[in-house]
């Protein structure tokens, strides 16, 4: 069912669908149309139908999608039907902010360990997790079968942390350090650097203005 | 020179190019080939040439790109040749972490104001900015000509903040709250929710394994 041809853009929309479907499920809504999904998510309904059709034939004409069934399917597609352990490396402001997200992650994905290089932070608790020394990282990652690492250390330390996580057998890295990391091709790397988001937003500032002018 | 047809994926790569080019410039490297850029950034050189060709004819066959010239051009394309003021709404751990990024932003983009709803935070300083009460937001955004807003408030407050920023005339929003915001079509909205990043990474976990199996 899975194919390497699915673009990352499609994959990144699945958690967005999942979140809205979970909201519907909590409100005990049984079915939803691609039109309703599209309206809520500001996406073209045809795009949504196409995205979901990559993975199977989930919708029924005139009825729409069964909310519970679609939640179950998307969770399977995202591998969230199994426990996925996550480690957070770097317990500064950003690391602490991210550890708060454990509440939102729900599902089976969970931050199970936090590491920091600073002796003053080791032993402190953030969100019920005790900060561990970075020297213990490889051993702990292997023992807890951590599959995803989140890097929130300063940029000069990021590559070394990525190397250690890789050597410990991690499968995917979400990097918040504002630097370009090199990892082996079998490790999936996403850069979550917010300066990229912010600088790319600036691109749209003048465009909007130009459109306004045309409209006027 | 600008066109609405440029995909967001291309736009998001421009800051990445810009960052590496700035590194080269600091090392006093005068020219760079698309091969060198591609190797460093893990991108296909043809992809890089295509990305840059959307905006102009910057490279020279057999020589490559003039580093200083390309930096200047990308900064122009991203509107970074003008001052762009940014406001941060929400001074929790995430907001504080993001305010640290002012150092990385350099260029002309700058966080010039921070707001929070909590009276205990108002008046405190983070990275030389005094936290202001959220009630002052609309007035301050207009007075300082803030064009981009970063939302790092809890999800239940995010839509109200987005509405206020919109009414204050903001042009773009980077939203970190894990909720789907509705903004008028003239406001550019990027969602920087890290749970989406993390959940979509999980998609690739089993794929990697399947590949390993095939390789074995």
HADDOCK unambig.tbl for C-alpha pairs under 7 A between the chains (distance, minus, plus):
assign (segid A and resid 11 and name CA) (segid B and resid 200 and name CA) 5.84 0.50 0.50
assign (segid A and resid 12 and name CA) (segid B and resid 196 and name CA) 6.45 0.50 0.50
assign (segid A and resid 12 and name CA) (segid B and resid 197 and name CA) 6.90 0.50 0.50
assign (segid A and resid 12 and name CA) (segid B and resid 200 and name CA) 5.27 0.50 0.50
assign (segid A and resid 15 and name CA) (segid B and resid 196 and name CA) 5.53 0.50 0.50
assign (segid A and resid 15 and name CA) (segid B and resid 199 and name CA) 6.18 0.50 0.50
assign (segid A and resid 15 and name CA) (segid B and resid 200 and name CA) 6.51 0.50 0.50
assign (segid A and resid 16 and name CA) (segid B and resid 196 and name CA) 6.80 0.50 0.50
assign (segid A and resid 77 and name CA) (segid B and resid 203 and name CA) 6.59 0.50 0.50
assign (segid A and resid 78 and name CA) (segid B and resid 199 and name CA) 6.96 0.50 0.50
assign (segid A and resid 78 and name CA) (segid B and resid 200 and name CA) 6.73 0.50 0.50
assign (segid A and resid 78 and name CA) (segid B and resid 202 and name CA) 5.70 0.50 0.50
assign (segid A and resid 78 and name CA) (segid B and resid 203 and name CA) 4.27 0.50 0.50
assign (segid A and resid 79 and name CA) (segid B and resid 202 and name CA) 6.12 0.50 0.50
assign (segid A and resid 79 and name CA) (segid B and resid 203 and name CA) 5.94 0.50 0.50
assign (segid A and resid 93 and name CA) (segid B and resid 93 and name CA) 4.99 0.50 0.50
assign (segid A and resid 93 and name CA) (segid B and resid 94 and name CA) 6.37 0.50 0.50
assign (segid A and resid 93 and name CA) (segid B and resid 96 and name CA) 6.51 0.50 0.50
assign (segid A and resid 93 and name CA) (segid B and resid 97 and name CA) 4.99 0.50 0.50
assign (segid A and resid 94 and name CA) (segid B and resid 93 and name CA) 6.37 0.50 0.50
assign (segid A and resid 94 and name CA) (segid B and resid 94 and name CA) 5.49 0.50 0.50
assign (segid A and resid 94 and name CA) (segid B and resid 97 and name CA) 4.97 0.50 0.50
assign (segid A and resid 96 and name CA) (segid B and resid 93 and name CA) 6.53 0.50 0.50
assign (segid A and resid 97 and name CA) (segid B and resid 93 and name CA) 4.97 0.50 0.50
assign (segid A and resid 97 and name CA) (segid B and resid 94 and name CA) 4.95 0.50 0.50
assign (segid A and resid 105 and name CA) (segid B and resid 195 and name CA) 6.53 0.50 0.50
assign (segid A and resid 171 and name CA) (segid B and resid 205 and name CA) 6.40 0.50 0.50
assign (segid A and resid 172 and name CA) (segid B and resid 201 and name CA) 6.75 0.50 0.50
assign (segid A and resid 186 and name CA) (segid B and resid 208 and name CA) 6.56 0.50 0.50
assign (segid A and resid 195 and name CA) (segid B and resid 105 and name CA) 6.52 0.50 0.50
assign (segid A and resid 196 and name CA) (segid B and resid 12 and name CA) 6.45 0.50 0.50
assign (segid A and resid 196 and name CA) (segid B and resid 15 and name CA) 5.53 0.50 0.50
assign (segid A and resid 196 and name CA) (segid B and resid 16 and name CA) 6.81 0.50 0.50
assign (segid A and resid 197 and name CA) (segid B and resid 12 and name CA) 6.89 0.50 0.50
assign (segid A and resid 199 and name CA) (segid B and resid 15 and name CA) 6.18 0.50 0.50
assign (segid A and resid 199 and name CA) (segid B and resid 78 and name CA) 6.97 0.50 0.50
assign (segid A and resid 200 and name CA) (segid B and resid 11 and name CA) 5.84 0.50 0.50
assign (segid A and resid 200 and name CA) (segid B and resid 12 and name CA) 5.25 0.50 0.50
assign (segid A and resid 200 and name CA) (segid B and resid 15 and name CA) 6.52 0.50 0.50
assign (segid A and resid 200 and name CA) (segid B and resid 78 and name CA) 6.73 0.50 0.50
assign (segid A and resid 201 and name CA) (segid B and resid 172 and name CA) 6.76 0.50 0.50
assign (segid A and resid 202 and name CA) (segid B and resid 78 and name CA) 5.70 0.50 0.50
assign (segid A and resid 202 and name CA) (segid B and resid 79 and name CA) 6.11 0.50 0.50
assign (segid A and resid 203 and name CA) (segid B and resid 77 and name CA) 6.59 0.50 0.50
assign (segid A and resid 203 and name CA) (segid B and resid 78 and name CA) 4.26 0.50 0.50
assign (segid A and resid 203 and name CA) (segid B and resid 79 and name CA) 5.93 0.50 0.50
assign (segid A and resid 205 and name CA) (segid B and resid 171 and name CA) 6.41 0.50 0.50
assign (segid A and resid 208 and name CA) (segid B and resid 186 and name CA) 6.51 0.50 0.50
